[in-house]
Amino acid sequence: MMQRVPTSDSAILKHVERMLAHRSEWMPALTALAEEMPPGRSRRELSSLLQQLKRDPSACDLMADPVTAVWITYLGAATDSHPSAAKLADAIGYTNAESDARLQRRNAWFYPLVAIVIATIVLAFISLTVVPVFHRMFEEFGITLPASTRLLVGLSDTLTTNPMGCLLATVTATITLFGLYWGWTRYSLTTRIFGRMAAGNSASVGVMAKLTAQMAELLDMGASVPEALWFAGRGCGDRHFREVAMWLAQHAAETSTPLDHSSYAVQLPGNVIYALSAGSHGQPNTTLLRELSAMYRERVRQRTNWTSGIFSQFAIIGVALVVAFVMFALFMPLIQLVTGLS
């Protein structure tokens, strides 16, 4: 597998060197863009790039870092005479697209998480204040408690006798779940475990949107197909698809057979493989790659909106079930008492 940045005769590195020669002309605009961006990952990435540019780096240094390489991809249309304002606009567009995607993912989880937190707080408050009063009353009347009431009373006793232990257990469980989610997404375990069965999940589609957009930009910069696959794979943010892109880059660099002959080609959508040879004389079709990227981003947006709506409904149902459980657990013994007295 290709493990190092392509050699000094790389078309991309030569293009970046021409861009660096004119960086004093476009760095003020890029600095202003970073200052106007809201706090977040995109701003940190752009600030990191600006810090590296101030240290007079080489083209290899910039392209060796996947974070800065992504930005350089969208800024790499400088010519020998002047930088391209259109490419700075592309960088702004890339920033907006990435920010929108992250905001949509956060919004999809925000309401359900808030609902769960509120339901947990309400349940804890009732368990600490209301349930003990009912429990004493039930004991005075000698009522046989149903299972739901015993469960609620047990929760109340645990919270009352060991509140710090319950808080620590809740925090530990939350951190553990977050760590599992982070590790699962970071190492692309869904795709690695389930393979092609999970190829169409939203995370994979989002990666494809980023991968195809970067390949289109790199190819327009004059990169060869192996270089475009190599750089775009390193900057896509997904370990599994990074490895796939690098294996395909090696196949394209070392053999003359089409990419779809590689065993790794099945890991990418057929349209992406086709677009890499759909141009004239078997060259890549960057227009098709950009259209695919837009299609993938729209698909992720629609899925995120749908998921957000579904999660919101489930959150409401969850809160309603918690309230219903508390009401049932507290009032069932009272109904038994009134029935027995009558």
VOBA-1610 file (N, C-alpha, C; in pm, whole numbers, padded with zeros to 5 digits, always signed):
BEGIN
Met+00084-00120+00000Met+00000+00000+00000Met+00087+00125+00000Met+00042+00230-00071Met+00117+00356-00072Met+00110+00418+00067Gln+00224+00441+00130Gln+00227+00491+00266Gln+00280+00632+00278Arg+00348+00682+00175Arg+00411+00813+00185Arg+00353+00909+00082Val+00372+01036+00110Val+00327+01137+00014Val+00398+01114-00118Pro+00328+01126-00233Pro+00393+01107-00363Pro+00517+01193-00378Thr+00604+01155-00468Thr+00735+01218-00483Thr+00726+01360-00534Ser+00841+01424-00543Ser+00846+01567-00577Ser+00797+01597-00718Asp+00790+01497-00806Asp+00738+01522-00940Asp+00585+01513-00946Ser+00521+01503-00829Ser+00376+01496-00821Ser+00313+01624-00874Ala+00208+01612-00955Ala+00137+01729-01007Ala+00074+01810-00895Ile+00025+01740-00793Ile-00038+01811-00681Ile+00065+01894-00606Leu+00181+01834-00575Leu+00282+01908-00500Leu+00333+02028-00578Lys+00347+02013-00708Lys+00389+02128-00789Lys+00284+02238-00788His+00160+02198-00791His+00052+02296-00788His+00049+02369-00653Val+00068+02294-00546Val+00069+02355-00413Val+00188+02449-00397Glu+00301+02413-00455Glu+00417+02501-00449Glu+00388+02634-00518Arg+00319+02631-00632Arg+00281+02755-00699Arg+00184+02835-00613Met+00096+02765-00545Met+00001+02833-00457Met+00073+02899-00339Leu+00172+02830-00282Leu+00246+02884-00168Leu+00326+03008-00208Ala+00367+03013-00332Ala+00443+03129-00378Ala+00359+03257-00374His+00226+03243-00376His+00137+03359-00375His+00055+03366-00245Arg+00097+03294-00140Arg+00013+03289-00021Arg-00005+03424+00048Ser+00090+03515+00031Ser+00076+03647+00094Ser-00044+03724+00039Glu-00090+03685-00081Glu-00202+03756-00142Glu-00337+03705-00092Trp-00347+03576-00057Trp-00477+03524-00016Trp-00484+03487+00132Met-00371+03488+00204Met-00377+03455+00347Met-00459+03554+00429Pro-00456+03688+00400Pro-00542+03779+00477Pro-00690+03743+00468Ala-00734+03706+00347Ala-00875+03668+00332Ala-00905+03540+00410Leu-00811+03446+00408Leu-00830+03321+00481Leu-00830+03345+00632Thr-00745+03437+00677Thr-00743+03472+00820Thr-00874+03535+00862Ala-00926+03626+00778Ala-01054+03688+00809Ala-01167+03584+00813Leu-01159+03487+00723Leu-01259+03380+00723Leu-01255+03301+00853Ala-01134+03270+00900Ala-01120+03194+01025Ala-01175+03273+01144Glu-01152+03405+01145Glu-01200+03487+01255Glu-01352+03497+01257Glu-01415+03490+01141Glu-01560+03502+01134Glu-01632+03370+01160Met-01559+03259+01153Met-01623+03128+01171Met-01658+03107+01317Pro-01770+03041+01345Pro-01804+03009+01485Pro-01710+02903+01539Pro-01694+02897+01671Pro-01607+02796+01730Pro-01651+02655+01688Gly-01554+02573+01658Gly-01586+02437+01616Gly-01469+02375+01543Arg-01495+02257+01489Arg-01389+02180+01425Arg-01334+02250+01301Ser-01421+02305+01217Ser-01375+02370+01094Ser-01283+02488+01125Arg-01318+02564+01227Arg-01234+02678+01264Arg-01099+02632+01316Arg-01098+02525+01395Arg-00971+02473+01446Arg-00883+02423+01331Glu-00944+02355+01234Glu-00867+02305+01121Glu-00807+02420+01040Leu-00889+02522+01013Leu-00840+02634+00934Leu-00733+02711+01011Ser-00750+02727+01142Ser-00649+02795+01224Ser-00518+02717+01223Ser-00529+02584+01226Ser-00408+02500+01220Ser-00336+02521+01087Leu-00411+02531+00978Leu-00350+02555+00848Leu-00279+02690+00845Leu-00342+02792+00899Leu-00283+02926+00900Leu-00154+02928+00982Gln-00154+02857+01094Gln-00033+02850+01176Gln+00080+02783+01099Gln+00048+02678+01026Gln+00152+02611+00947Gln+00203+02701+00834Leu+00114+02775+00772Leu+00154+02863+00663Leu+00249+02972+00711Lys+00232+03016+00836Lys+00319+03120+00891Lys+00461+03067+00915Arg+00475+02934+00924Arg+00608+02876+00949Arg+00681+02843+00818Asp+00629+02890+00707Asp+00692+02870+00576Asp+00713+02721+00547Pro+00604+02644+00540Pro+00618+02501+00519Pro+00642+02468+00372Ser+00683+02347+00347Ser+00694+02298+00210Ser+00561+02238+00168Ala+00546+02212+00040Ala+00423+02150-00009Ala+00405+02012+00050Cys+00516+01938+00067Cys+00508+01804+00126Cys+00458+01810+00270Asp+00504+01911+00346Asp+00461+01925+00485Asp+00310+01946+00494Leu+00257+02031+00408Leu+00114+02060+00411Leu+00031+01939+00370Met+00074+01872+00264Met-00004+01760+00213Met+00013+01634+00296Ala+00114+01632+00383Ala+00134+01514+00468Ala+00033+01510+00582Asp-00025+01625+00618Asp-00124+01633+00725Asp-00262+01624+00663Pro-00341+01520+00695Pro-00473+01508+00632Pro-00564+01628+00657Val-00552+01692+00774Val-00637+01807+00805Val-00607+01924+00713Thr-00479+01961+00702Thr-00445+02074+00616Thr-00456+02038+00469Ala-00436+01910+00435Ala-00446+01869+00295Ala-00585+01892+00239Val-00687+01871+00324Val-00825+01894+00277Val-00845+02040+00238Trp-00793+02131+00322Trp-00809+02274+00292Trp-00726+02313+00170Ile-00606+02259+00161Ile-00520+02291+00046Ile-00587+02246-00083Thr-00661+02136-00075Thr-00732+02089-00194Thr-00823+02196-00250Tyr-00892+02268-00162Tyr-00987+02369-00208Tyr-00921+02504-00233Leu-00795+02518-00195Leu-00724+02644-00218Leu-00616+02629-00324Gly-00608+02512-00384Gly-00494+02480-00469Gly-00505+02520-00613Ala-00584+02619-00646Ala-00597+02660-00787Ala-00517+02786-00817Ala-00416+02815-00736Ala-00334+02932-00764Ala-00255+02911-00892Thr-00238+03016-00968Thr-00157+03010-01088Thr-00025+03081-01061Asp+00059+03086-01161Asp+00187+03152-01142Asp+00172+03303-01124Ser+00057+03358-01163Ser+00042+03503-01158Ser-00050+03552-01048His-00153+03477-01016His-00246+03526-00916His-00323+03410-00856Pro-00370+03425-00729Pro-00454+03323-00669Pro-00595+03332-00722Ser-00666+03223-00715Ser-00802+03219-00768Ser-00903+03251-00659Ala-00980+03360-00679Ala-01085+03394-00582Ala-01194+03289-00583Ala-01212+03226-00699Ala-01314+03122-00707Ala-01282+03006-00615Lys-01154+02973-00602Lys-01117+02863-00515Lys-01132+02899-00368Leu-01110+03026-00335Leu-01138+03070-00198Leu-01287+03056-00169Ala-01368+03087-00269Ala-01512+03066-00254Ala-01543+02919-00235Asp-01469+02832-00306Asp-01487+02688-00287Asp-01453+02647-00144Ala-01349+02708-00088Ala-01312+02677+00050Ala-01423+02719+00146Ile-01482+02836+00120Ile-01593+02882+00203Ile-01712+02787+00188Gly-01737+02744+00064Gly-01845+02649+00042Gly-01821+02517+00113Tyr-01695+02472+00112Tyr-01661+02349+00183Tyr-01685+02366+00333Thr-01647+02482+00387Thr-01669+02509+00528Thr-01817+02505+00562Asn-01897+02570+00479Asn-02041+02573+00505Asn-02101+02433+00498Ala-02059+02355+00400Ala-02113+02220+00385Ala-02077+02133+00506Glu-01951+02142+00550Glu-01910+02061+00665Glu-01981+02106+00792Ser-01995+02238+00810Ser-02063+02290+00929Ser-02210+02250+00930Asp-02274+02258+00813Asp-02415+02219+00805Asp-02433+02071+00837Ala-02342+01988+00786Ala-02352+01844+00812Ala-02337+01814+00961Arg-02240+01880+01025Arg-02222+01856+01169Arg-02340+01910+01249Leu-02393+02027+01209Leu-02507+02084+01279Leu-02629+01994+01267Gln-02651+01938+01150Gln-02764+01846+01132Gln-02751+01723+01219Arg-02629+01669+01228Arg-02609+01551+01313Arg-02632+01586+01460Arg-02584+01702+01502Arg-02607+01743+01642Arg-02755+01765+01669Asn-02824+01829+01577Asn-02967+01857+01597Asn-03049+01728+01602Ala-03004+01627+01525Ala-03077+01500+01525Ala-03076+01435+01663Trp-02969+01459+01739Trp-02957+01398+01872Trp-02997+01492+01985Phe-03005+01622+01958Phe-03023+01719+02065Phe-03156+01700+02137Tyr-03266+01702+02062Tyr-03397+01694+02128Tyr-03417+01563+02203Pro-03385+01447+02143Pro-03400+01323+02220Pro-03317+01320+02347Leu-03193+01369+02340Leu-03108+01370+02459Leu-03164+01462+02567Val-03214+01579+02526Val-03274+01670+02622Val-03396+01607+02687Ala-03479+01540+02606Ala-03597+01474+02660Ala-03559+01365+02760Ile-03455+01287+02727Ile-03411+01181+02818Ile-03358+01238+02948Val-03281+01347+02938Val-03226+01410+03059Val-03340+01465+03146Ile-03437+01531+03085Ile-03550+01585+03162Ile-03628+01473+03228Ala-03654+01364+03154Ala-03727+01251+03212Ala-03651+01190+03329Thr-03518+01181+03315Thr-03436+01126+03425Thr-03442+01215+03547Ile-03432+01347+03525Ile-03437+01441+03639Ile-03573+01435+03707Val-03680+01431+03629Val-03815+01424+03687Val-03833+01295+03767Leu-03786+01183+03711Leu-03797+01055+03781Leu-03718+01057+03910Ala-03597+01114+03907Ala-03516+01122+04029Ala-03582+01213+04133Phe-03638+01325+04089Phe-03705+01418+04182Phe-03824+01351+04249Ile-03906+01282+04168Ile-04022+01214+04225Ile-03978+01103+04321Ser-03871+01033+04285Ser-03823+00924+04370Ser-03772+00975+04503Leu-03716+01095+04505Leu-03660+01150+04629Leu-03763+01222+04715Thr-03869+01275+04655Thr-03963+01358+04731Thr-04102+01298+04745Val-04156+01244+04639Val-04295+01199+04640Val-04306+01053+04683Val-04222+00968+04626Val-04234+00824+04652Val-04218+00791+04800Pro-04122+00851+04876Pro-04112+00818+05019Pro-04242+00845+05095Val-04315+00952+05061Val-04442+00983+05128Val-04543+00873+05102Phe-04557+00832+04976Phe-04650+00724+04942Phe-04607+00593+05007His-04475+00568+05012His-04427+00443+05071His-04466+00433+05218Arg-04451+00542+05292Arg-04489+00540+05433Arg-04639+00515+05449Met-04715+00576+05361Met-04861+00557+05367Met-04897+00412+05336Phe-04832+00353+05238Phe-04861+00214+05205Phe-04827+00122+05321Glu-04714+00151+05391Glu-04675+00067+05504Glu-04773+00079+05619Glu-04826+00200+05641Glu-04923+00220+05751Glu-05050+00140+05728Phe-05092+00128+05603Phe-05214+00054+05571Phe-05186-00094+05545Gly-05059-00132+05544Gly-05025-00272+05521Gly-05064-00322+05384Ile-05048-00240+05284Ile-05088-00277+05148Ile-04981-00364+05085Thr-05025-00469+05017Thr-04933-00552+04939Thr-04903-00480+04808Leu-04779-00448+04786Leu-04742-00366+04671Leu-04722-00451+04546Pro-04775-00403+04433Pro-04749-00473+04307Pro-04603-00456+04264Ala-04562-00530+04163Ala-04422-00531+04120Ala-04375-00393+04075Ser-04458-00319+04000Ser-04417-00187+03952Ser-04392-00092+04068Thr-04475-00099+04172Thr-04457-00012+04288Thr-04331-00050+04366Arg-04307-00180+04381Arg-04186-00224+04450Arg-04061-00177+04375Leu-04068-00180+04243Leu-03954-00134+04164Leu-03931+00015+04186Leu-04037+00093+04186Leu-04023+00237+04207Leu-03975+00268+04348Val-04027+00196+04446Val-03984+00216+04585Val-03837+00176+04601Gly-03797+00068+04538Gly-03657+00027+04544Gly-03565+00132+04484Leu-03606+00190+04370Leu-03528+00299+04310Leu-03521+00418+04403Ser-03633+00449+04468Ser-03635+00562+04561Ser-03543+00537+04680Asp-03545+00417+04735Asp-03458+00385+04849Asp-03311+00395+04810Thr-03278+00347+04690Thr-03138+00352+04645Thr-03092+00496+04630Leu-03175+00579+04567Leu-03138+00720+04551Leu-03129+00792+04684Thr-03215+00757+04777Thr-03216+00825+04907Thr-03097+00787+04992Thr-03064+00658+04994Thr-02955+00611+05081Thr-02816+00632+05020Asn-02805+00634+04888Asn-02673+00647+04825Asn-02682+00736+04701Pro-02709+00865+04720Pro-02724+00953+04604Pro-02594+00971+04525Met-02480+00980+04595Met-02353+01000+04526Met-02315+00877+04445Gly-02344+00759+04499Gly-02316+00637+04425Gly-02399+00629+04297Cys-02527+00669+04307Cys-02613+00668+04188Cys-02564+00770+04085Leu-02522+00887+04133Leu-02471+00989+04041Leu-02344+00941+03972Leu-02254+00878+04050Leu-02130+00826+03992Leu-02159+00717+03889Ala-02256+00629+03920Ala-02291+00523+03826Ala-02349+00580+03697Thr-02430+00684+03710Thr-02489+00748+03591Thr-02382+00812+03505Val-02289+00884+03569Val-02181+00949+03495Val-02092+00845+03428Thr-02062+00737+03500Thr-01978+00631+03443Thr-02045+00566+03323Ala-02174+00538+03335Ala-02247+00478+03224Ala-02251+00571+03104Thr-02270+00701+03129Thr-02273+00798+03019Thr-02140+00805+02947Ile-02030+00813+03026Ile-01897+00819+02966Ile-01866+00691+02888Thr-01907+00576+02943Thr-01883+00449+02875Thr-01957+00443+02742Leu-02083+00484+02742Leu-02160+00483+02618Leu-02101+00579+02515Phe-02058+00696+02562Phe-01997+00792+02470Phe-01866+00736+02414Gly-01787+00671+02501Gly-01661+00612+02454Gly-01684+00501+02352Leu-01786+00418+02377Leu-01817+00312+02282Leu-01861+00370+02148Tyr-01944+00475+02153Tyr-01989+00539+02029Tyr-01872+00601+01954Trp-01784+00670+02029Trp-01667+00733+01966Trp-01577+00629+01901Gly-01549+00521+01975Gly-01463+00417+01920Gly-01527+00347+01800Trp-01658+00325+01808Trp-01728+00258+01699Trp-01721+00339+01571Thr-01744+00471+01583Thr-01741+00557+01464Thr-01598+00583+01418Arg-01504+00600+01510Arg-01367+00632+01473Arg-01303+00519+01392Tyr-01331+00395+01432Tyr-01270+00282+01365Tyr-01362+00217+01261Ser-01471+00286+01228Ser-01562+00241+01121Ser-01604+00096+01141Leu-01644+00061+01263Leu-01672-00079+01293Leu-01796-00129+01222Thr-01892-00041+01194Thr-02012-00084+01123Thr-01976-00141+00987Thr-01893-00068+00912Thr-01853-00114+00779Thr-01758-00233+00787Arg-01668-00232+00885Arg-01571-00340+00896Arg-01639-00472+00934Ile-01741-00464+01020Ile-01805-00587+01069Ile-01908-00639+00970Phe-01990-00547+00919Phe-02102-00589+00835Phe-02073-00579+00685Gly-01960-00516+00649Gly-01919-00512+00509Gly-02021-00445+00420Arg-02050-00507+00306Arg-02139-00447+00207Arg-02282-00439+00257Met-02318-00517+00359Met-02453-00509+00414Met-02481-00372+00473Ala-02374-00303+00520Ala-02390-00170+00580Ala-02334-00060+00492Ala-02313-00091+00363Ala-02248+00006+00274Ala-02330+00132+00255Gly-02461+00124+00269Gly-02545+00240+00245Gly-02583+00319+00368Asn-02518+00292+00483Asn-02555+00367+00603Asn-02512+00513+00589Ser-02574+00597+00667Ser-02556+00742+00652Ser-02412+00785+00672Ala-02341+00721+00764Ala-02201+00757+00786Ala-02118+00730+00661Ser-02140+00615+00597Ser-02066+00581+00476Ser-02102+00676+00362Val-02230+00711+00350Val-02272+00803+00245Val-02209+00940+00265Gly-02201+00985+00391Gly-02135+01113+00420Gly-01988+01112+00383Val-01922+01000+00410Val-01781+00987+00372Val-01767+00991+00220Met-01858+00925+00149Met-01853+00926+00002Met-01871+01068-00052Ala-01956+01148+00012Ala-01975+01286-00033Ala-01844+01363-00023Lys-01773+01344+00088Lys-01646+01414+00107Lys-01538+01360+00016Leu-01533+01228+00001Leu-01430+01164-00081Leu-01442+01206-00227Thr-01564+01202-00282Thr-01583+01236-00423Thr-01557+01383-00449Ala-01596+01470-00356Ala-01571+01613-00375Ala-01421+01642-00377Gln-01346+01581-00287Gln-01202+01604-00283Gln-01133+01546-00406Met-01178+01429-00452Met-01117+01372-00573Met-01140+01464-00693Ala-01259+01522-00703Ala-01286+01613-00814Ala-01194+01733-00811Glu-01173+01791-00692Glu-01085+01907-00680Glu-00940+01869-00713Leu-00897+01756-00663Leu-00759+01712-00687Leu-00734+01683-00835Leu-00830+01619-00898Leu-00815+01589-01041Leu-00813+01717-01124Asp-00891+01817-01084Asp-00887+01946-01154Asp-00755+02018-01134Met-00686+01986-01025Met-00554+02044-01001Met-00446+01978-01087Gly-00483+01872-01158Gly-00388+01802-01244Gly-00336+01673-01186Ala-00396+01627-01076Ala-00350+01504-01014Ala-00386+01384-01100Ser-00306+01281-01089Ser-00340+01154-01152Ser-00443+01083-01064Val-00503+00978-01119Val-00602+00903-01043Val-00541+00843-00916Pro-00421+00782-00921Pro-00363+00730-00795Pro-00343+00839-00690Glu-00293+00957-00735Glu-00272+01066-00639Glu-00405+01113-00581Ala-00505+01130-00665Ala-00636+01177-00617Ala-00695+01080-00517Leu-00686+00951-00546Leu-00737+00851-00452Leu-00659+00853-00322Trp-00527+00866-00333Trp-00442+00862-00213Trp-00471+00980-00120Phe-00467+01102-00176Phe-00489+01221-00094Phe-00633+01228-00042Ala-00730+01202-00129Ala-00869+01209-00087Ala-00899+01104+00019Gly-00840+00985+00006Gly-00861+00882+00107Gly-00807+00922+00242Arg-00689+00985+00244Arg-00630+01027+00371Arg-00710+01139+00437Gly-00783+01216+00357Gly-00857+01329+00413Gly-01004+01305+00433Cys-01051+01182+00405Cys-01196+01158+00412Cys-01247+01141+00554Gly-01157+01115+00650Gly-01199+01105+00789Gly-01253+00970+00831Asp-01237+00867+00747Asp-01287+00734+00780Asp-01175+00633+00756Arg-01141+00555+00857Arg-01027+00465+00846Arg-01049+00356+00742His-01169+00302+00738His-01194+00194+00644His-01182+00243+00500Phe-01249+00353+00468Phe-01246+00401+00330Phe-01111+00463+00295Arg-01035+00508+00395Arg-00899+00552+00368Arg-00815+00435+00318Glu-00828+00320+00384Glu-00752+00202+00340Glu-00797+00156+00202Val-00928+00160+00178Val-00979+00118+00047Val-00925+00209-00063Ala-00930+00342-00037Ala-00881+00437-00138Ala-00732+00417-00164Met-00654+00388-00059Met-00510+00370-00079Met-00480+00241-00155Trp-00557+00135-00128Trp-00537+00012-00205Trp-00573+00033-00352Leu-00680+00109-00377Leu-00716+00138-00515Leu-00612+00227-00582Ala-00554+00319-00504Ala-00447+00402-00559Ala-00328+00317-00599Gln-00295+00221-00516Gln-00185+00131-00549Gln-00217+00050-00674His-00341+00003-00685His-00381-00072-00804His-00366+00013-00929Ala-00414+00140-00921Ala-00407+00228-01038Ala-00264+00264-01074Ala-00177+00272-00973Ala-00038+00311-00998Ala+00046+00197-01052Glu+00014+00075-01014Glu+00101-00038-01046Glu+00051-00125-01160Thr-00076-00110-01197Thr-00131-00194-01303Thr-00200-00106-01407Ser-00224-00164-01523Ser-00295-00093-01630Ser-00439-00139-01642Thr-00482-00230-01556Thr-00619-00280-01561Thr-00714-00179-01497Pro-00841-00177-01537Pro-00936-00081-01479Pro-00953-00100-01328Leu-00999+00005-01263Leu-01016-00002-01119Leu-01117-00107-01077Asp-01220-00126-01160Asp-01323-00222-01118Asp-01272-00365-01118His-01149-00389-01165His-01089-00523-01158His-01026-00548-01021Ser-01009-00443-00942Ser-00952-00459-00809Ser-01056-00519-00715Ser-01011-00605-00626Ser-01104-00664-00528Ser-01157-00560-00431Tyr-01089-00446-00420Tyr-01133-00341-00328Tyr-01237-00248-00391Ala-01257-00258-00522Ala-01351-00169-00590Ala-01494-00189-00541Val-01526-00310-00497Val-01662-00338-00450Val-01692-00265-00320Gln-01589-00213-00252Gln-01610-00140-00127Gln-01660+00002-00152Leu-01649+00050-00274Leu-01698+00183-00309Leu-01819+00170-00400Pro-01909+00272-00400Pro-02024+00266-00491Pro-01980+00253-00636Gly-02058+00179-00713Gly-02024+00159-00853Gly-02017+00288-00932Asn-02101+00387-00895Asn-02099+00515-00965Asn-01966+00588-00947Val-01906+00575-00829Val-01778+00641-00803Val-01669+00577-00888Ile-01665+00445-00892Ile-01566+00376-00974Ile-01585+00413-01122Tyr-01712+00417-01166Tyr-01740+00452-01304Tyr-01696+00594-01336Ala-01718+00689-01244Ala-01684+00829-01269Ala-01535+00849-01287Leu-01454+00761-01228Leu-01309+00773-01240Leu-01256+00734-01378Ser-01345+00685-01465Ser-01303+00652-01602Ser-01410+00688-01704Ala-01503+00777-01665Ala-01617+00806-01751Ala-01594+00926-01842Gly-01477+00989-01834Gly-01448+01102-01920Gly-01398+01058-02056Ser-01356+01155-02134Ser-01304+01125-02267Ser-01173+01045-02257His-01159+00947-02343His-01040+00861-02348His-01016+00790-02215Gly-01123+00759-02145Gly-01110+00686-02019Gly-01060+00768-01902Gln-01061+00902-01916Gln-01015+00988-01807Gln-01129+01009-01705Pro-01095+01053-01584Pro-01199+01078-01484Pro-01294+01189-01528Asn-01417+01178-01484Asn-01519+01278-01512Asn-01545+01356-01383Thr-01481+01472-01367Thr-01493+01548-01242Thr-01633+01606-01225Thr-01700+01638-01335Thr-01837+01688-01323Thr-01927+01583-01260Leu-01913+01460-01305Leu-01992+01351-01247Leu-01956+01330-01101Leu-01828+01340-01066Leu-01788+01324-00926Leu-01852+01431-00838Arg-01857+01555-00886Arg-01920+01661-00809Arg-02071+01638-00795Glu-02133+01591-00901Glu-02276+01562-00893Glu-02303+01448-00795Leu-02217+01350-00794Leu-02231+01240-00698Leu-02214+01292-00555Ser-02116+01381-00536Ser-02095+01438-00403Ser-02219+01513-00356Ala-02277+01596-00445Ala-02398+01670-00410Ala-02514+01575-00379Met-02525+01467-00458Met-02631+01369-00434Met-02614+01301-00298Tyr-02490+01265-00265Tyr-02467+01199-00137Tyr-02496+01294-00020Arg-02455+01419-00034Arg-02483+01516+00073Arg-02633+01535+00091Glu-02706+01543-00017Glu-02851+01560-00008Glu-02914+01436+00056Arg-02863+01319+00022Arg-02917+01196+00081Arg-02893+01194+00232Val-02774+01236+00274Val-02746+01241+00418Val-02836+01342+00487Arg-02858+01458+00421Arg-02944+01561+00481Arg-03086+01509+00499Gln-03139+01442+00398Gln-03275+01388+00408Gln-03285+01282+00516Arg-03185+01196+00523Arg-03188+01092+00627Arg-03177+01153+00766Thr-03093+01255+00779Thr-03078+01319+00909Thr-03207+01384+00953Asn-03273+01454+00861Asn-03402+01516+00894Asn-03505+01411+00934Trp-03509+01301+00859Trp-03604+01194+00891Trp-03572+01133+01027Thr-03443+01106+01050Thr-03402+01047+01178Thr-03434+01139+01294Ser-03410+01270+01274Ser-03439+01367+01379Ser-03585+01365+01417Gly-03673+01358+01315Gly-03816+01353+01343Gly-03855+01226+01416Ile-03800+01112+01374Ile-03832+00985+01438Ile-03783+00983+01582Phe-03658+01029+01603Phe-03604+01032+01739Phe-03687+01121+01830Ser-03733+01233+01777Ser-03815+01324+01857Ser-03943+01256+01902Gln-04005+01180+01810Gln-04129+01110+01847Gln-04102+01003+01951Phe-03993+00929+01934Phe-03959+00826+02032Phe-03925+00889+02168Ala-03863+01006+02166Ala-03832+01073+02292Ala-03960+01112+02365Ile-04058+01163+02292Ile-04186+01200+02353Ile-04254+01075+02410Ile-04252+00966+02333Ile-04312+00841+02381Ile-04240+00792+02505Gly-04105+00804+02507Gly-04030+00762+02623Gly-04066+00840+02748Val-04078+00972+02735Val-04116+01055+02850Val-04257+01018+02896Ala-04347+00997+02801Ala-04483+00959+02837Ala-04486+00825+02911Leu-04402+00731+02868Leu-04398+00600+02935Leu-04345+00614+03078Val-04246+00701+03098Val-04194+00722+03234Val-04302+00779+03324Val-04374+00879+03275Val-04482+00940+03353Val-04591+00837+03382Ala-04627+00759+03279Ala-04731+00657+03298Ala-04688+00552+03400Phe-04561+00512+03395Phe-04511+00414+03491Phe-04519+00467+03634Val-04479+00592+03655Val-04484+00650+03789Val-04628+00658+03839Met-04717+00706+03753Met-04858+00718+03792Met-04917+00580+03825Phe-04889+00483+03742Phe-04941+00348+03764Phe-04886+00289+03893Ala-04754+00305+03914Ala-04691+00246+04032Ala-04742+00309+04161Leu-04772+00438+04160Leu-04815+00506+04282Leu-04965+00488+04310Phe-05045+00481+04208Phe-05189+00483+04230Phe-05253+00343+04228Met-05184+00243+04176Met-05239+00108+04182Met-05264+00061+04325Pro-05168+00081+04419Pro-05197+00043+04557Pro-05315+00120+04616Leu-05331+00247+04581Leu-05443+00325+04631Leu-05577+00270+04579Ile-05576+00229+04452Ile-05697+00170+04396Ile-05731+00041+04467Gln-05627-00041+04499Gln-05649-00164+04574Gln-05705-00135+04712Leu-05653-00028+04776Leu-05699+00008+04910Leu-05846+00052+04908Val-05882+00137+04813Val-06020+00183+04804Val-06113+00068+04771Thr-06068-00022+04683Thr-06149-00138+04647Thr-06170-00228+04769Gly-06064-00248+04848Gly-06076-00331+04966Gly-06167-00271+05071Leu-06162-00139+05091Leu-06248-00072+05189Leu-06394-00076+05148Ser-06419-00069+05016Ser-06556-00071+04971Ser-06618-00213+04980
//
